[in-house]
Every structure is written in C-alpha cells, then in structure tokens.
Amino acid sequence: MARSLPATQGPACCPTGLSEPLDRGTAEDLAALLKAVADPARLQLLSLLAASASGDSCACDLVDLVGLSQPTVSHHLKVLTDAGLIRREQRGTWAWFSIVPERFAELGQMLTDLAQSTTHA
C-alpha cells in the first residue's frame, strides 16, 4: 500500500529525478503524488482552484461546480491536500482550499527530467 505523501516531500526527495533507479520508498511516494492527479474529479477540482480569481475557493462552492456529492468532493480534496498539491484553511465552519504552486513546480520538473532523460537514451 502506498504511503501518504507529506507535503514537504515528493520529487524534491530525489534530486536526480528519474534518471537513476529509485528505491522502493521513493517510488511509492512519487506514485502517490501521480495517483493524486490521475483522477478526473481531482483534475477538475485543481483547475477550478487554479482558475479562482481570489486564489482560493470554499469547499461548499466546489460541490455544485463538479456535480459530485459533498462527501465525495471532501474525499478528493483530502487526497489532494495529503499529496501537498493544495492547502486547506479553516475559516469558521467552512474549509477553503488553494493551490500550492511550489508543489506543481516539483511535479513539472520531475516530468521534464523524465522527458529529457528518455530523449537522451
């Protein structure tokens, strides 16, 4: 079973990217991050958060926008939060979410490194 990926780890944990063999723990961490973005509902939630004019959105507003039940949206938001891709802020009784740009930069760099290493093979 894949371990939950702390927000402070991820592609930065393996500075050589995928150009060298990964140990099992690092591979599981990276797989958890990729799994978090490999779901249509999560991609839709990420796009809604990224497009938000204020930079954040209340979970209550996201439910109608994605057309899923509140518990399902909450589950997807938790997965994205656990992966460090979004941050959660409690404001009274409502949870607000925003994108963590640094985390996407790490993910993008890892994919760029992979693409470059395969073209040099």
TILUM-708368 format. One record per residue (C-alpha): residue number from 1; chain; y, z, x. Coordinates in Angstrom, 2 decimals. Example, Ala and Ser with C-alpha at 12.3 -4.5 7.8 and 13.67 -1.06 7.14 Angstrom:
2
<r><seq>1</seq><mol>A</mol><v>-4.50</v><w>7.80</w><u>12.30</u></r>
<r><seq>2</seq><mol>A</mol><v>-1.06</v><w>7.14</w><u>13.67</u></r>
***
This chain:
121
<r><seq>1</seq><mol>A</mol><v>0.00</v><w>0.00</w><u>0.00</u></r>
<r><seq>2</seq><mol>A</mol><v>3.44</v><w>-0.94</w><u>1.37</u></r>
<r><seq>3</seq><mol>A</mol><v>5.69</v><w>1.90</w><u>2.36</u></r>
<r><seq>4</seq><mol>A</mol><v>9.07</v><w>2.35</w><u>0.70</u></r>
<r><seq>5</seq><mol>A</mol><v>11.71</v><w>0.85</w><u>2.97</u></r>
<r><seq>6</seq><mol>A</mol><v>14.54</v><w>3.23</w><u>3.88</u></r>
<r><seq>7</seq><mol>A</mol><v>17.99</v><w>1.69</w><u>3.63</u></r>
<r><seq>8</seq><mol>A</mol><v>18.58</v><w>2.22</w><u>7.36</u></r>
<r><seq>9</seq><mol>A</mol><v>15.55</v><w>0.16</w><u>8.44</u></r>
<r><seq>10</seq><mol>A</mol><v>14.43</v><w>-3.39</w><u>7.93</u></r>
<r><seq>11</seq><mol>A</mol><v>14.95</v><w>-6.46</w><u>10.06</u></r>
<r><seq>12</seq><mol>A</mol><v>17.10</v><w>-4.40</w><u>12.44</u></r>
<r><seq>13</seq><mol>A</mol><v>13.94</v><w>-2.47</w><u>13.31</u></r>
<r><seq>14</seq><mol>A</mol><v>12.56</v><w>-5.49</w><u>15.13</u></r>
<r><seq>15</seq><mol>A</mol><v>15.33</v><w>-6.98</w><u>17.25</u></r>
<r><seq>16</seq><mol>A</mol><v>13.11</v><w>-9.88</w><u>18.33</u></r>
<r><seq>17</seq><mol>A</mol><v>12.80</v><w>-10.92</w><u>14.69</u></r>
<r><seq>18</seq><mol>A</mol><v>9.54</v><w>-12.69</w><u>14.04</u></r>
<r><seq>19</seq><mol>A</mol><v>9.43</v><w>-14.41</w><u>17.42</u></r>
<r><seq>20</seq><mol>A</mol><v>6.97</v><w>-11.77</w><u>18.68</u></r>
<r><seq>21</seq><mol>A</mol><v>3.96</v><w>-10.24</w><u>16.93</u></r>
<r><seq>22</seq><mol>A</mol><v>4.81</v><w>-7.39</w><u>14.54</u></r>
<r><seq>23</seq><mol>A</mol><v>2.95</v><w>-4.13</w><u>14.40</u></r>
<r><seq>24</seq><mol>A</mol><v>1.41</v><w>-3.26</w><u>11.03</u></r>
<r><seq>25</seq><mol>A</mol><v>4.09</v><w>-0.72</w><u>10.03</u></r>
<r><seq>26</seq><mol>A</mol><v>6.96</v><w>-3.11</w><u>10.75</u></r>
<r><seq>27</seq><mol>A</mol><v>5.17</v><w>-5.91</w><u>8.89</u></r>
<r><seq>28</seq><mol>A</mol><v>4.73</v><w>-3.63</w><u>5.86</u></r>
<r><seq>29</seq><mol>A</mol><v>8.41</v><w>-2.66</w><u>5.93</u></r>
<r><seq>30</seq><mol>A</mol><v>9.53</v><w>-6.29</w><u>6.10</u></r>
<r><seq>31</seq><mol>A</mol><v>7.08</v><w>-7.27</w><u>3.37</u></r>
<r><seq>32</seq><mol>A</mol><v>8.53</v><w>-4.55</w><u>1.10</u></r>
<r><seq>33</seq><mol>A</mol><v>12.02</v><w>-5.96</w><u>1.64</u></r>
<r><seq>34</seq><mol>A</mol><v>10.90</v><w>-9.52</w><u>0.93</u></r>
<r><seq>35</seq><mol>A</mol><v>8.93</v><w>-8.37</w><u>-2.10</u></r>
<r><seq>36</seq><mol>A</mol><v>12.08</v><w>-6.73</w><u>-3.47</u></r>
<r><seq>37</seq><mol>A</mol><v>13.89</v><w>-10.07</w><u>-3.53</u></r>
<r><seq>38</seq><mol>A</mol><v>10.87</v><w>-12.12</w><u>-4.63</u></r>
<r><seq>39</seq><mol>A</mol><v>11.24</v><w>-11.34</w><u>-8.33</u></r>
<r><seq>40</seq><mol>A</mol><v>13.29</v><w>-13.48</w><u>-10.74</u></r>
<r><seq>41</seq><mol>A</mol><v>14.78</v><w>-10.50</w><u>-12.59</u></r>
<r><seq>42</seq><mol>A</mol><v>15.82</v><w>-8.86</w><u>-9.32</u></r>
<r><seq>43</seq><mol>A</mol><v>17.39</v><w>-12.06</w><u>-8.07</u></r>
<r><seq>44</seq><mol>A</mol><v>19.28</v><w>-12.31</w><u>-11.35</u></r>
<r><seq>45</seq><mol>A</mol><v>20.47</v><w>-8.71</w><u>-11.01</u></r>
<r><seq>46</seq><mol>A</mol><v>21.57</v><w>-9.33</w><u>-7.42</u></r>
<r><seq>47</seq><mol>A</mol><v>23.51</v><w>-12.42</w><u>-8.47</u></r>
<r><seq>48</seq><mol>A</mol><v>25.23</v><w>-10.50</w><u>-11.26</u></r>
<r><seq>49</seq><mol>A</mol><v>26.22</v><w>-7.72</w><u>-8.89</u></r>
<r><seq>50</seq><mol>A</mol><v>27.41</v><w>-10.18</w><u>-6.24</u></r>
<r><seq>51</seq><mol>A</mol><v>29.49</v><w>-12.07</w><u>-8.82</u></r>
<r><seq>52</seq><mol>A</mol><v>31.10</v><w>-8.95</w><u>-10.26</u></r>
<r><seq>53</seq><mol>A</mol><v>34.89</v><w>-9.18</w><u>-9.96</u></r>
<r><seq>54</seq><mol>A</mol><v>35.14</v><w>-5.43</w><u>-9.31</u></r>
<r><seq>55</seq><mol>A</mol><v>32.29</v><w>-5.42</w><u>-6.79</u></r>
<r><seq>56</seq><mol>A</mol><v>30.10</v><w>-3.16</w><u>-8.91</u></r>
<r><seq>57</seq><mol>A</mol><v>28.51</v><w>-3.02</w><u>-12.34</u></r>
<r><seq>58</seq><mol>A</mol><v>27.31</v><w>-0.33</w><u>-14.68</u></r>
<r><seq>59</seq><mol>A</mol><v>23.59</v><w>-0.41</w><u>-15.39</u></r>
<r><seq>60</seq><mol>A</mol><v>24.42</v><w>-0.30</w><u>-19.08</u></r>
<r><seq>61</seq><mol>A</mol><v>26.15</v><w>-3.71</w><u>-18.82</u></r>
<r><seq>62</seq><mol>A</mol><v>23.31</v><w>-5.33</w><u>-16.90</u></r>
<r><seq>63</seq><mol>A</mol><v>20.70</v><w>-4.80</w><u>-19.61</u></r>
<r><seq>64</seq><mol>A</mol><v>22.18</v><w>-7.34</w><u>-22.04</u></r>
<r><seq>65</seq><mol>A</mol><v>23.02</v><w>-9.79</w><u>-19.27</u></r>
<r><seq>66</seq><mol>A</mol><v>19.41</v><w>-10.10</w><u>-18.07</u></r>
<r><seq>67</seq><mol>A</mol><v>17.81</v><w>-9.78</w><u>-21.50</u></r>
<r><seq>68</seq><mol>A</mol><v>15.36</v><w>-7.08</w><u>-20.47</u></r>
<r><seq>69</seq><mol>A</mol><v>14.81</v><w>-3.57</w><u>-21.78</u></r>
<r><seq>70</seq><mol>A</mol><v>16.75</v><w>-0.68</w><u>-20.24</u></r>
<r><seq>71</seq><mol>A</mol><v>13.64</v><w>0.87</w><u>-18.63</u></r>
<r><seq>72</seq><mol>A</mol><v>12.70</v><w>-2.48</w><u>-17.07</u></r>
<r><seq>73</seq><mol>A</mol><v>16.21</v><w>-3.03</w><u>-15.68</u></r>
<r><seq>74</seq><mol>A</mol><v>16.22</v><w>0.53</w><u>-14.32</u></r>
<r><seq>75</seq><mol>A</mol><v>12.91</v><w>-0.12</w><u>-12.57</u></r>
<r><seq>76</seq><mol>A</mol><v>14.24</v><w>-3.30</w><u>-10.94</u></r>
<r><seq>77</seq><mol>A</mol><v>17.45</v><w>-1.56</w><u>-9.88</u></r>
<r><seq>78</seq><mol>A</mol><v>15.40</v><w>1.24</w><u>-8.31</u></r>
<r><seq>79</seq><mol>A</mol><v>13.30</v><w>-1.25</w><u>-6.34</u></r>
<r><seq>80</seq><mol>A</mol><v>16.47</v><w>-2.95</w><u>-5.05</u></r>
<r><seq>81</seq><mol>A</mol><v>18.04</v><w>0.42</w><u>-4.22</u></r>
<r><seq>82</seq><mol>A</mol><v>14.90</v><w>1.61</w><u>-2.40</u></r>
<r><seq>83</seq><mol>A</mol><v>14.98</v><w>-1.61</w><u>-0.35</u></r>
<r><seq>84</seq><mol>A</mol><v>18.58</v><w>-0.85</w><u>0.63</u></r>
<r><seq>85</seq><mol>A</mol><v>19.91</v><w>-4.05</w><u>-0.94</u></r>
<r><seq>86</seq><mol>A</mol><v>22.12</v><w>-2.25</w><u>-3.45</u></r>
<r><seq>87</seq><mol>A</mol><v>23.69</v><w>1.19</w><u>-3.63</u></r>
<r><seq>88</seq><mol>A</mol><v>23.82</v><w>3.47</w><u>-6.64</u></r>
<r><seq>89</seq><mol>A</mol><v>26.76</v><w>5.67</w><u>-7.56</u></r>
<r><seq>90</seq><mol>A</mol><v>26.62</v><w>8.15</w><u>-10.41</u></r>
<r><seq>91</seq><mol>A</mol><v>29.84</v><w>8.26</w><u>-12.48</u></r>
<r><seq>92</seq><mol>A</mol><v>29.47</v><w>10.79</w><u>-15.22</u></r>
<r><seq>93</seq><mol>A</mol><v>26.43</v><w>9.80</w><u>-17.25</u></r>
<r><seq>94</seq><mol>A</mol><v>26.42</v><w>6.20</w><u>-16.01</u></r>
<r><seq>95</seq><mol>A</mol><v>24.92</v><w>4.67</w><u>-12.88</u></r>
<r><seq>96</seq><mol>A</mol><v>26.96</v><w>1.98</w><u>-11.12</u></r>
<r><seq>97</seq><mol>A</mol><v>25.49</v><w>-0.44</w><u>-8.62</u></r>
<r><seq>98</seq><mol>A</mol><v>26.93</v><w>-2.58</w><u>-5.84</u></r>
<r><seq>99</seq><mol>A</mol><v>25.62</v><w>-4.91</w><u>-3.14</u></r>
<r><seq>100</seq><mol>A</mol><v>25.06</v><w>-3.67</w><u>0.44</u></r>
<r><seq>101</seq><mol>A</mol><v>26.37</v><w>-6.67</w><u>2.43</u></r>
<r><seq>102</seq><mol>A</mol><v>25.02</v><w>-5.44</w><u>5.77</u></r>
<r><seq>103</seq><mol>A</mol><v>21.50</v><w>-5.42</w><u>4.39</u></r>
<r><seq>104</seq><mol>A</mol><v>21.80</v><w>-9.04</w><u>3.28</u></r>
<r><seq>105</seq><mol>A</mol><v>23.14</v><w>-9.95</w><u>6.72</u></r>
<r><seq>106</seq><mol>A</mol><v>19.99</v><w>-8.40</w><u>8.27</u></r>
<r><seq>107</seq><mol>A</mol><v>17.76</v><w>-10.30</w><u>5.87</u></r>
<r><seq>108</seq><mol>A</mol><v>19.63</v><w>-13.54</w><u>6.55</u></r>
<r><seq>109</seq><mol>A</mol><v>19.41</v><w>-13.04</w><u>10.30</u></r>
<r><seq>110</seq><mol>A</mol><v>15.68</v><w>-12.44</w><u>10.14</u></r>
<r><seq>111</seq><mol>A</mol><v>15.15</v><w>-15.66</w><u>8.15</u></r>
<r><seq>112</seq><mol>A</mol><v>17.43</v><w>-17.59</w><u>10.53</u></r>
<r><seq>113</seq><mol>A</mol><v>15.50</v><w>-16.26</w><u>13.52</u></r>
<r><seq>114</seq><mol>A</mol><v>12.23</v><w>-17.27</w><u>11.88</u></r>
<r><seq>115</seq><mol>A</mol><v>13.51</v><w>-20.78</w><u>11.18</u></r>
<r><seq>116</seq><mol>A</mol><v>14.76</v><w>-21.17</w><u>14.74</u></r>
<r><seq>117</seq><mol>A</mol><v>11.52</v><w>-19.86</w><u>16.28</u></r>
<r><seq>118</seq><mol>A</mol><v>9.43</v><w>-22.32</w><u>14.29</u></r>
<r><seq>119</seq><mol>A</mol><v>11.55</v><w>-25.30</w><u>15.30</u></r>
<r><seq>120</seq><mol>A</mol><v>11.10</v><w>-24.40</w><u>18.99</u></r>
<r><seq>121</seq><mol>A</mol><v>7.32</v><w>-24.11</w><u>18.75</u></r>
***
